[in-house]
Structures are given as C-alpha cells and as structure tokens.
Amino acid sequence: MIYFFLLLIILTPGIGIALYIYFLDHKEPEPIRMIIVSFFLGILSFLLSLLFAILSSRILNINPDHHLTNNSSIQSFGLSGFLEEMCKFLLVMIFLYRNKNFNEPMDGIVYTVMVAMGFATAENFLYTYSNGGSAAIVRMFSAIPAHALFAIIMGYFLGKAKFLHRHEAWYAVAGLLVASIFHGFYDYFITLNSTPGIWFGSVIAFVLMLYLSGKALKLHQRSSPF
C-alpha cells in the first residue's frame, strides 16, 4: 500500500499539470499521441541532463565544503538552470518545433510544458528514491509547479519564434535564457539554506513566474488563429 501511495504522489503532480495545460488549449487541442510523446521526451531530457551534470561536476571538480556561494551559483545557474532547460529546449526544438501539429503560438507552451512535466516526473522518482516520500510531497507544491512555470515562459517565446515570422532565432534563444535565469534564481536561494530566511527569494521568483506565466497563457490563447 505504501508503494502505491508513493507512486501516486510521484506521478500525480506532473500528470495533473500536464492535463491542466492540455485542457487550456481548447481551441485546437493537440493529438493525444503527441502529448504522450512529448511527456516521454521529457523523461529522455532528464536522463540527458543527468549525464551532462555528472560529467560537468567531474570536469568542474565542485567541492561542496569550500566557497559555498560560488558553488551554489554554479550549481543553480549552470548545472540546474541552464543545463536542465537546455536539455528540454533541445528536445522540443529537434522533435516538436517543426511538427505539423505545432500550428499556433499556444502550442509552444503546450509542448514545452509536456516535456517539462516528463522531466519533473522522472526527477521526482530520483529524489523520492534518495530522500523518501517526504521529498515527493514537498516537491508536489514546489519544484514540479516551478518546472511548469519555467516551461510556460520558454514555450511563450517559442510560440512567438515560430509564428512571428521575424527574429526566430532570437526569440528561441531568449526563451531558453529567460527560463534558465528564472530557474537559476529559484534554485539559488534554496541552495543557500544556511542563511536564515534567504529561501524567501525563491518564493519571490515563483510568484513573479506565476504572474508572467498567466500573462503568457492569456496572450497566446488570444492570438490563436482557431
């Protein structure tokens, strides 16, 4: 019974958010097959980021006992922020961006969120295996929604990149960078947990992302040709 409960709290947040975004795209819903493919691409992007993180940590030789602030910056903005968002970004661009079903700006958000939820769900398995069920419960209300917000921001820019018909590369790269910066700030204040109250910086970043994501969703819903 306990394993069923653990599996439930690992899977429910990512799948729940994915379904919420899917039903927001009510004007021209994406094929279920593409939604499932995107989710599994997210799992692949997690495995890819894990491989890159292991290699990068060895190359950079990060020592957690020295220069905590510098290590937190590298971990948050580099190994977590940019690296994780880059892996999601690459798989969206390679497998989904040119797909014929990506046919309106809102689809940039839909597909990017599906990939992000696959990523977050796979990451949830690893964290729960390492830290127990309490980690999954905490992440249900923190890291997994945060991954969705990073994805909405990135997907907003990818939707503009594909359908604005100018500055395509600039918008695509901007989506990656803005999502990476927000991801970095969100993680940075959490990793500096030795400083009392500094975690509140992550709350501020989360609230700001929540506001911007709401605006992004409304803008792309209104711009739908359907």
SEZA-792247 format. One line per 5 residues: their letters; for each residue x, y, z of N, C-alpha, C. Coordinates in Angstrom, 1 decimal, decimal comma. Each point is the difference from the previous one (the first is absolute). Example, Ala and Ser with C-alpha at 12.3 -4.5 7.8 and 13.67 -1.06 7.14 Angstrom:
<sites>
AS) 13,2:-5,7:7,8:-0,9:1,2:0,0:0,9:1,2:0,0 | -0,4:1,1:-0,7:0,9:1,1:0,0:-0,8:1,1:0,8
</sites>
This chain:
<sites>
MIYFF) 0,8:-1,2:0,0:-0,8:1,2:0,0:0,9:1,3:0,0 | 1,1:-0,1:0,8:0,8:1,2:0,1:0,7:0,3:-1,4 | 0,3:-1,1:-0,7:0,6:0,2:-1,3:-1,0:0,6:-1,0 | -1,2:-0,4:0,1:-1,0:0,6:-0,9:-0,2:1,5:0,3 | 0,0:0,4:1,3:-0,1:1,4:0,4:1,2:0,8:-0,5
LLLII) 1,2:-0,6:0,1:1,2:0,7:-0,5:-0,1:0,2:-1,5 | -0,4:-1,0:-0,7:-0,2:0,1:-1,4:-1,0:1,1:-0,4 | -1,0:0,1:0,8:-1,1:0,9:-0,3:0,5:1,5:0,2 | 0,8:0,2:1,1:0,5:1,4:0,2:1,1:0,3:-0,9 | 0,7:-1,0:-0,6:1,0:0,3:-0,9:-0,6:0,4:-1,4
LTPGI) -1,0:-0,7:-0,4:-0,6:0,1:-1,3:-1,0:1,1:-0,1 | -0,8:0,2:1,0:-1,2:0,9:-0,1:0,3:1,4:-0,3 | 1,0:0,7:0,6:0,2:1,4:-0,2:0,4:0,3:-1,5 | 0,9:-0,7:-0,6:0,4:0,2:-1,4:-1,1:-0,3:-0,9 | -0,7:-1,1:0,1:-1,1:-0,4:-0,9:-1,1:1,0:0,2
GIALY) -0,3:0,4:1,2:-1,1:0,9:0,3:0,2:1,4:-0,7 | 1,2:0,5:0,1:0,4:1,3:-0,6:-0,1:-0,2:-1,5 | 0,5:-1,1:-0,5:0,0:-0,2:-1,5:-1,5:0,0:-0,5 | -0,8:-0,7:0,7:-1,5:0,0:-0,4:-0,6:1,4:0,1 | 0,4:0,7:1,0:-0,6:1,4:0,2:0,4:0,9:-1,3
IYFLD) 1,3:-0,1:-0,3:0,4:0,8:-1,2:-0,6:-0,5:-1,3 | -0,2:-1,3:-0,1:-0,6:-0,6:-1,2:-1,4:0,5:-0,2 | -0,8:0,0:1,1:-1,4:0,5:-0,1:-0,1:1,5:-0,1 | 1,0:0,7:0,3:0,0:1,5:-0,3:0,1:0,2:-1,5 | 0,6:-0,9:-0,7:0,1:0,1:-1,5:-1,2:-0,5:-0,6
HKEPE) -1,2:0,6:0,3:-1,3:-0,5:-0,4:-0,3:0,4:-1,5 | 0,6:1,0:-0,6:-0,4:0,4:-1,3:0,5:-1,0:-1,1 | 1,2:-0,6:0,2:0,5:-0,9:-1,0:0,9:-1,0:0,8 | -0,6:-1,0:0,8:0,8:-0,8:0,8:1,0:-0,9:-0,8 | 1,1:-0,3:0,7:1,0:-0,8:-0,7:-0,4:-1,5:0,1
PIRMI) 0,5:-0,7:-1,0:-0,3:-1,5:0,0:0,6:-0,6:1,3 | -0,8:-1,0:0,5:0,4:-0,6:1,3:1,4:-0,7:-0,3 | 0,2:-0,6:-1,2:1,2:-0,6:-0,3:1,2:0,9:0,2 | -0,2:1,3:-0,5:1,1:0,9:0,1:0,3:0,5:1,5 | -1,1:0,0:0,8:0,1:0,3:1,4:0,8:-1,0:0,7
IVSFF) -0,3:-1,3:-0,3:0,8:-1,1:0,7:1,4:0,0:-0,5 | 0,2:0,2:-1,3:1,4:0,0:-0,5:0,8:1,1:0,7 | -0,6:1,2:0,1:0,7:1,1:0,7:0,3:-0,3:1,4 | -0,9:-0,6:0,7:0,3:-0,4:1,4:1,2:-0,9:0,1 | 0,0:-1,0:-0,9:1,2:-0,9:0,1:1,3:0,6:-0,5
LGILS) -0,1:1,0:-0,9:1,1:0,8:-0,3:0,6:0,7:1,2 | -0,9:0,4:0,9:0,4:0,7:1,2:0,8:-1,0:0,9 | -0,4:-1,2:0,0:0,7:-1,0:0,8:1,4:-0,2:-0,6 | 0,1:0,0:-1,3:1,3:-0,1:-0,7:0,8:1,2:0,3 | -0,6:1,2:0,0:0,8:1,2:0,3:0,5:0,0:1,4
FLLSL) -0,7:-0,6:1,0:0,5:-0,2:1,3:1,3:-0,9:0,0 | -0,1:-1,1:-0,6:1,1:-0,9:-0,1:1,3:0,7:-0,6 | -0,3:0,7:-1,1:1,1:0,8:-0,7:0,6:1,0:1,0 | -0,8:0,7:0,7:0,5:1,1:0,9:0,8:-0,7:1,2 | -0,5:-1,2:0,4:0,7:-0,7:1,1:1,4:-0,4:-0,5
LFAIL) 0,1:-0,5:-1,2:1,3:-0,3:-0,6:0,9:1,2:-0,1 | -0,5:1,1:-0,5:0,8:1,2:-0,1:0,4:0,5:1,3 | -0,9:0,0:1,0:0,3:0,5:1,4:1,1:-0,8:0,6 | 0,0:-1,3:-0,2:1,1:-0,9:0,6:1,3:0,4:-0,6 | 0,0:0,1:-1,4:1,3:0,3:-0,7:0,4:1,4:0,4
SSRIL) -0,9:1,0:0,1:0,4:1,4:0,3:0,6:0,1:1,4 | -0,7:-0,7:1,0:0,5:0,0:1,3:1,4:-0,5:0,2 | 0,3:-1,1:-0,8:1,4:-0,5:0,0:1,0:0,9:-0,6 | -0,4:0,6:-1,1:0,9:1,0:-0,7:0,2:1,2:0,9 | -1,0:0,6:0,6:0,1:1,2:0,8:0,5:-0,3:1,4
NINPD) 0,0:-1,3:0,4:0,5:-0,4:1,3:-0,6:0,8:1,1 | -1,3:0,1:0,1:-0,7:0,8:1,0:0,2:-0,7:1,4 | 0,5:0,8:0,9:0,2:-0,5:1,4:-1,1:0,7:0,9 | -0,9:-0,7:0,5:-1,1:0,7:0,8:0,5:0,5:1,3 | 1,3:-0,3:0,4:0,5:0,5:1,3:0,7:1,3:-0,1
HHLTN) 0,2:0,5:-1,2:0,7:1,3:-0,2:-0,8:0,9:-0,9 | 0,1:1,3:0,3:-0,6:1,1:-0,8:-1,4:-0,4:-0,3 | -0,8:0,0:1,0:-1,4:-0,5:-0,1:-0,8:0,9:-1,0 | 0,2:1,3:0,1:-0,8:0,9:-0,8:0,4:-0,2:-1,5 | 1,3:-0,1:-0,3:0,4:-0,3:-1,4:-0,6:-1,3:-0,5
NSSIQ) 0,1:-1,0:0,8:-0,5:-1,3:-0,4:-1,5:0,0:-0,2 | -0,7:0,7:0,9:-1,5:0,2:-0,2:-0,3:0,7:-1,3 | 0,8:0,9:-0,4:-0,3:0,8:-1,2:0,2:-1,0:-1,2 | 1,1:-0,8:0,0:0,3:-0,9:-1,1:-1,1:-1,1:-0,1 | -0,4:-0,5:1,2:-1,0:-1,0:0,1:-1,3:0,5:-0,5
SFGLS) -0,4:1,2:0,5:-1,4:0,5:-0,3:-0,1:0,5:-1,4 | 0,9:0,9:-0,4:-0,1:0,6:-1,4:0,6:-0,9:-1,1 | 0,9:-0,8:0,3:0,7:-0,8:-1,0:-0,6:-1,4:-0,1 | 0,3:-0,8:1,1:-0,4:-1,4:-0,1:-1,5:-0,3:0,2 | -0,7:0,9:0,7:-1,5:-0,1:0,1:-0,7:0,9:-1,1
GFLEE) 0,3:1,3:0,1:-0,8:0,9:-0,8:0,3:-0,2:-1,5 | 1,2:0,3:-0,5:0,2:-0,1:-1,4:0,0:-1,4:-0,5 | 0,7:-0,9:0,7:0,1:-1,3:-0,6:-1,3:-0,8:-0,1 | -0,8:0,1:1,0:-1,3:-0,7:0,0:-0,9:0,7:-1,1 | -0,1:1,3:0,0:-0,8:0,7:-1,0:0,5:-0,3:-1,4
MCKFL) 1,3:0,0:-0,2:0,6:-0,3:-1,3:-0,4:-1,4:-0,5 | 0,0:-1,0:0,9:-0,4:-1,3:-0,5:-1,5:-0,1:-0,4 | -0,8:0,7:0,8:-1,5:0,1:-0,4:-0,1:0,7:-1,4 | 0,7:1,1:-0,1:0,0:0,9:-1,2:0,4:-0,8:-1,2 | 1,1:-0,8:0,1:0,5:-0,7:-1,1:-1,0:-1,0:-0,5
LVMIF) -0,6:-0,8:0,9:-1,0:-1,0:-0,5:-1,2:0,6:-0,5 | -0,5:1,1:0,5:-1,1:0,7:-0,6:0,3:0,5:-1,4 | 1,2:0,6:-0,2:0,4:0,5:-1,3:0,2:-1,1:-1,0 | 0,6:-1,1:0,4:0,3:-1,1:-0,9:-1,2:-0,8:-0,4 | -0,9:-0,3:0,9:-1,0:-0,9:-0,2:-1,4:0,6:-0,2
LYRNK) -0,2:1,2:0,5:-1,4:0,5:0,1:-0,2:1,4:-0,7 | 1,0:0,8:-0,1:-0,1:1,3:-0,5:-0,5:0,1:-1,5 | 0,6:-0,9:-0,8:-0,4:-0,1:-1,4:-1,1:-0,9:-0,3 | -0,6:-0,6:1,0:-1,1:-1,0:-0,2:-1,2:0,8:-0,5 | -0,8:-0,6:-0,9:-1,1:0,6:-0,6:-1,1:0,3:1,0
NFNEP) -0,1:-0,7:1,1:-1,0:0,3:1,0:0,4:1,2:0,9 | 1,2:0,5:-0,1:0,4:1,3:0,6:-0,4:1,1:-0,9 | -1,3:0,3:0,1:-0,6:0,9:-1,1:-0,7:1,3:0,6 | 0,3:0,3:1,2:-0,4:1,3:0,6:0,9:0,4:1,2 | 0,1:1,2:0,3:0,9:0,4:1,1:-0,2:-0,7:1,3
MDGIV) -1,2:-0,3:0,4:-0,3:-0,7:1,2:0,7:-1,4:0,1 | 0,2:-0,6:-1,2:0,7:-1,3:0,0:1,4:0,0:0,5 | 0,6:1,2:-0,1:1,4:0,1:0,6:-0,1:-0,2:1,5 | -1,0:0,5:0,6:-0,2:-0,2:1,5:-0,4:-1,4:0,3 | -0,9:-0,6:-0,8:-0,5:-1,3:0,2:1,1:-1,1:0,0
YTVMV) 0,7:0,1:-1,1:1,1:-1,1:-0,2:1,1:0,2:1,0 | 0,4:1,2:0,2:1,1:0,3:1,0:-0,4:-0,5:1,4 | -1,2:0,3:0,4:-0,5:-0,5:1,3:0,0:-1,5:0,1 | -0,5:-0,7:-1,1:0,0:-1,4:0,0:1,4:-0,6:0,2 | 0,9:0,6:-0,7:1,4:-0,5:0,2:0,5:0,3:1,4
AMGFA) -0,3:1,2:0,5:0,4:0,3:1,4:-0,6:-0,9:1,0 | -1,3:-0,4:-0,2:-0,6:-0,9:1,0:0,5:-1,4:-0,1 | 0,4:-0,4:-1,1:0,7:-1,3:-0,1:1,4:0,1:0,7 | 0,7:1,1:-0,2:1,2:0,2:0,7:-0,2:0,0:1,5 | -0,9:0,8:0,5:-0,3:0,2:1,4:-0,4:-1,3:0,7
TAENF) -0,8:-0,8:-0,8:-0,5:-1,3:0,6:1,2:-1,0:0,1 | 0,9:-0,1:-1,0:1,1:-0,8:0,1:1,0:0,4:1,1 | 0,1:1,3:0,2:0,8:0,6:1,1:-0,6:-0,3:1,3 | -1,3:0,0:0,1:-0,7:-0,4:1,2:0,3:-1,4:0,5 | 0,1:-0,9:-1,0:0,3:-1,4:0,3:1,4:0,0:0,7
LYTYS) 0,9:0,7:-0,5:1,4:-0,1:0,5:0,0:0,6:1,4 | -0,6:1,2:0,2:0,0:0,7:1,3:-0,7:-0,9:1,0 | -1,1:-0,6:-0,3:-0,8:-0,8:0,9:0,8:-1,3:0,4 | 0,7:-0,6:-1,0:0,8:-1,1:0,3:1,2:0,3:0,9 | 0,5:1,2:-0,1:1,2:0,4:0,8:-0,5:0,6:1,4
NGGSA) -1,1:0,6:0,1:-0,4:0,8:1,2:-1,3:-0,5:0,6 | -0,7:-0,9:-0,6:-1,2:-0,5:0,6:-1,3:0,8:-0,5 | -1,1:-0,4:0,5:-1,3:0,5:-0,4:-0,2:1,5:0,4 | 0,7:0,5:1,0:-0,2:1,4:0,4:0,6:0,9:-1,1 | 1,0:-0,4:-0,7:0,5:0,8:-1,1:-1,0:0,1:-1,1
AIVRM) -0,7:-1,0:-0,3:-1,0:0,0:-1,0:-1,2:1,0:0,4 | -0,3:0,0:1,2:-1,1:0,8:0,5:0,4:1,5:-0,1 | 1,2:0,3:0,4:0,5:1,4:-0,1:0,1:0,4:-1,4 | 0,5:-0,8:-0,9:0,2:0,3:-1,4:-1,4:0,2:-0,7 | -1,0:-0,7:0,5:-1,3:0,1:-0,6:-0,5:1,5:0,0
FSAIP) 0,4:0,8:1,0:-0,4:1,4:0,2:1,1:1,0:-0,4 | 1,2:-0,5:-0,4:1,1:0,9:-0,2:0,6:-0,3:-1,4 | 0,9:-0,9:-0,1:0,8:-0,2:-1,2:-0,8:-0,4:-1,2 | -1,0:-0,8:0,1:-0,7:-0,4:-1,2:-0,8:1,1:-0,6 | -0,8:0,8:0,8:-0,6:1,2:-0,5:1,0:1,0:-0,6
AHALF) 1,2:0,1:0,7:1,0:0,9:-0,5:0,5:-0,4:-1,4 | 0,2:-1,3:-0,2:0,3:-0,5:-1,4:-1,0:0,4:-1,0 | -1,3:-0,1:0,4:-1,1:0,4:-0,9:0,1:1,4:-0,4 | 0,3:0,9:1,0:0,1:1,4:-0,2:1,2:0,4:-0,9 | 1,2:-0,7:0,2:1,1:0,2:-0,9:-0,4:-0,3:-1,4
AIIMG) -0,7:-1,1:-0,2:-0,4:-0,5:-1,3:-1,0:0,9:-0,7 | -0,9:0,6:0,8:-1,0:0,9:-0,6:0,7:1,3:-0,6 | 1,0:0,4:0,8:0,8:1,2:-0,4:0,8:-0,3:-1,3 | 0,7:-1,2:0,0:0,7:-0,4:-1,2:-0,9:-0,2:-1,2 | -1,2:-0,7:0,3:-0,9:-0,3:-1,1:-0,6:1,2:-0,6
YFLGK) -0,2:1,1:0,8:-0,6:1,2:-0,5:1,0:0,6:-1,0 | 1,3:0,0:0,2:0,9:0,5:-0,9:0,1:-0,9:-1,3 | -0,1:-1,3:0,2:0,1:-0,9:-1,1:-1,2:0,2:-0,9 | -1,2:0,3:0,6:-1,2:0,2:-0,8:0,2:1,3:-0,8 | 0,6:1,0:0,6:0,3:1,3:-0,8:1,0:-0,3:-1,1
AKFLH) 1,0:-0,8:0,4:1,1:-0,3:-1,0:-0,5:-0,6:-1,3 | -1,0:-0,9:0,2:-0,4:-0,7:-1,2:-1,0:0,8:-0,8 | -0,8:0,8:0,6:-1,2:0,6:-0,7:0,1:1,5:-0,2 | 1,1:0,6:0,6:0,1:1,5:-0,2:0,7:0,3:-1,4 | 0,7:-1,0:-0,5:0,6:0,0:-1,4:1,1:1,1:-0,1
RHEAW) 0,6:0,3:1,2:1,2:0,8:0,0:0,7:-0,2:1,3 | 1,3:0,1:0,0:0,9:-0,2:1,2:-0,3:-1,4:0,6 | -0,1:-1,0:-0,8:-0,4:-1,3:0,5:1,1:-0,5:1,0 | 1,2:0,0:-0,4:1,1:-0,5:0,8:0,1:0,8:1,3 | -0,2:1,3:-0,1:0,2:0,9:1,2:-1,1:-0,4:1,0
YAVAG) -1,2:-0,2:-0,4:-1,1:-0,3:0,9:0,2:-1,4:0,6 | 0,5:-0,9:-0,8:0,2:-1,4:0,5:1,1:0,0:1,1 | 1,1:0,7:-0,3:1,1:0,1:1,0:-0,4:0,8:1,2 | -0,8:1,0:-0,2:-0,5:0,8:1,2:-0,9:-0,9:0,9 | -0,8:-0,9:-0,6:-0,8:-0,9:0,8:0,9:-0,9:0,9
LLVAS) 1,0:-0,5:-0,6:1,0:-0,9:0,7:0,6:0,8:1,2 | 0,5:1,2:-0,3:0,8:0,8:0,9:-0,9:0,5:1,2 | -1,2:0,5:-0,4:-0,9:0,5:1,1:-0,4:-1,1:0,9 | -0,4:-1,2:-0,5:-0,4:-1,1:0,8:1,2:-0,5:0,9 | 1,2:0,1:-0,6:1,2:-0,5:0,8:0,3:1,0:1,1
IFHGF) -0,2:1,3:-0,2:0,3:1,0:1,0:-1,0:-0,1:1,1 | -1,3:-0,2:-0,3:-1,0:-0,2:1,1:0,3:-1,3:0,7 | 0,3:-1,0:-0,7:0,3:-1,3:0,7:1,2:0,2:0,9 | 1,1:0,7:-0,5:1,1:0,2:0,8:-0,3:0,8:1,3 | -0,7:1,1:-0,1:-0,4:0,7:1,2:-0,8:-0,8:1,0
YDYFI) -1,0:-0,7:-0,6:-0,8:-0,9:0,9:0,8:-1,0:0,8 | 1,0:-0,6:-0,7:0,8:-1,0:0,7:1,0:0,6:0,9 | 0,6:1,2:-0,4:1,1:0,6:0,8:-0,4:0,3:1,4 | -1,2:0,6:0,2:-0,4:0,3:1,4:-0,3:-1,2:0,8 | -0,4:-1,1:-0,6:-0,2:-1,2:0,7:1,3:-0,7:0,4
TLNST) 1,0:0,1:-0,9:1,3:-0,7:0,4:0,7:0,8:1,1 | -0,2:1,3:0,1:0,6:0,7:1,1:-0,8:-0,1:1,3 | -0,4:-1,2:0,4:-0,9:-0,2:1,1:0,7:0,3:1,3 | 1,3:0,2:0,0:0,8:0,3:1,3:-0,3:1,4:0,5 | -0,5:0,8:-0,9:-0,3:1,4:0,3:-1,5:0,1:0,4
PGIWF) -0,4:0,3:1,2:-1,4:0,0:0,4:-0,8:1,0:-0,8 | -1,2:-0,5:-0,5:-0,9:0,8:-0,7:0,3:0,3:-1,5 | 1,2:-0,4:-0,5:0,3:0,3:-1,4:-0,8:-0,8:-0,9 | -0,6:-1,1:0,4:-0,9:-0,8:-0,8:-1,1:0,8:-0,6 | -0,4:1,1:0,7:-1,1:0,8:-0,4:0,3:0,6:-1,4
GSVIA) 1,2:0,1:-0,4:0,3:0,5:-1,4:-0,6:-1,0:-1,0 | 0,0:-1,3:0,3:-0,6:-1,0:-0,9:-1,5:0,3:-0,1 | -0,6:0,3:1,1:-1,5:0,3:0,0:-0,3:1,2:-0,9 | 0,9:1,1:0,1:-0,2:1,1:-0,8:0,1:-0,3:-1,5 | 1,1:-0,8:-0,3:0,2:-0,5:-1,4:-1,2:-0,8:-0,5
FVLML) -0,6:-0,8:0,9:-1,1:-0,9:-0,4:-1,2:0,9:-0,3 | -0,3:0,9:0,9:-1,2:0,9:-0,2:0,1:0,8:-1,3 | 1,2:0,5:-0,2:0,2:0,8:-1,3:-0,2:-0,9:-1,2 | 0,6:-1,2:0,0:-0,3:-0,9:-1,1:-1,4:-0,3:-0,2 | -0,7:-0,2:1,2:-1,5:-0,3:-0,1:-0,7:1,1:-0,7
YLSGK) 0,3:1,2:0,3:-0,6:1,2:-0,6:0,3:0,1:-1,5 | 1,3:-0,2:-0,3:0,4:0,1:-1,4:-0,6:-1,2:-0,9 | -0,1:-1,1:0,7:-0,5:-1,2:-0,7:-1,5:0,2:-0,3 | -0,8:0,6:0,9:-1,4:0,3:-0,2:-0,2:0,9:-1,2 | 0,9:1,0:0,0:-0,1:1,0:-1,2:0,3:-0,7:-1,3
ALKLH) 1,1:-0,9:0,0:0,4:-0,7:-1,2:-1,1:-0,9:-0,5 | -0,7:-0,7:0,9:-1,1:-0,9:-0,4:-1,1:0,8:-0,7 | -0,4:1,1:0,7:-1,1:0,9:-0,6:0,4:0,5:-1,3 | 1,2:0,5:-0,2:0,4:0,6:-1,3:0,0:-1,0:-1,1 | 0,5:-1,2:0,3:0,0:-1,0:-1,1:-1,4:-0,6:-0,3
QRSSP) -0,8:-0,1:1,1:-1,4:-0,4:-0,3:-0,7:1,0:-0,9 | 0,2:1,2:0,2:-0,7:1,1:-0,8:0,6:0,0:-1,4 | 1,2:-0,4:-0,2:0,6:0,1:-1,3:-0,2:-1,2:-0,9 | -0,8:-1,0:0,5:-0,3:-1,2:-0,7:-0,8:0,3:-1,3 | 0,5:-0,5:-1,1:-0,8:0,2:-1,3:-1,2:-0,9:0,0
F) -0,2:-0,9:0,9:-1,2:-0,8:0,1:-1,1:0,6:0,8
</sites>
